[in-house]
Amino acid sequence: MNESGKITHICAQYFKEELGFRIIEHNLGNNFTGSIDLLVTDTRKVYLVTINTSSLADALFKAFMGYRWYLENLDFLSRIYPSDDVVFDVPAELIILSKNFPLDTNTMLHNVCMVPVRLYKYMIFGSEDNPDIYIEALDPYYTEEKIKRQDFDGLRKDLNIEPAELSDDEIREFYAVLRV
C-alpha cells in the first residue's frame, strides 16, 4: 500500500471509531473526472473526504473535482449502494484533512464555496509498522483577528506560565505557531 493509501486507511479508522461515521467507500471516482478519498455518512449528511498528502492547492482542487463527480454521479451511486447503507438525498459536505492550513482558510472557503467544508489537521506518528494518527478539527473561526482578540489570562493559568511573565504578544505568537 502506498503512503496515500496508508493515510487514507488510518483516517478511515478515525472517522469510524472517533466520530461514528459509516465508511461507504474508499477511493471513489478517478483522477481525470474527480475522485473522493473516502465517502462517509452519519445518516444526516454525506461527507466527501479529501486527504492532503501534497499541497493544499492540489487538495482543494481534488475536493472540488470530487464534489463535481459526486453530483454528476448521484443517480449511479444511488443504484449501487443500497438505501440502508447510505441515503443520497441528504446534504453533502466536504472534509479536507491536511497537515496544516494557512490562517483564514475556513473563512475563505465559507465565503467562496456553495457546499460546506470542514477542515481537519492531522499528524502521523509512531513507526512505519505501527502508525498512529492525531486528528483535530480546525476551529472554523480560527483567524488572525480572533487570535489578536483572545484573552490569555485563562490560558496562562491552564498552562501554569504565570511565573514566566510572558506577554500577550509572546503567547499569541507561540499559539499561532502551534496552530499552523
Secondary structure by P-SEA (a helix, b strand, c coil): ccaaaaaaaaaaaaaacccccccccccccccccccccbbbbcccbbbbbbbbcccaaaaaaaaaaaaaaaaacaaaaaaaccccccccccbbbbbbbccccccaaaaaaaacccbbbbbbbbbbbccccbbbbbbbcccccccaaaaaaccaaaaaaaaccccccccaaaaaaaaaaaac
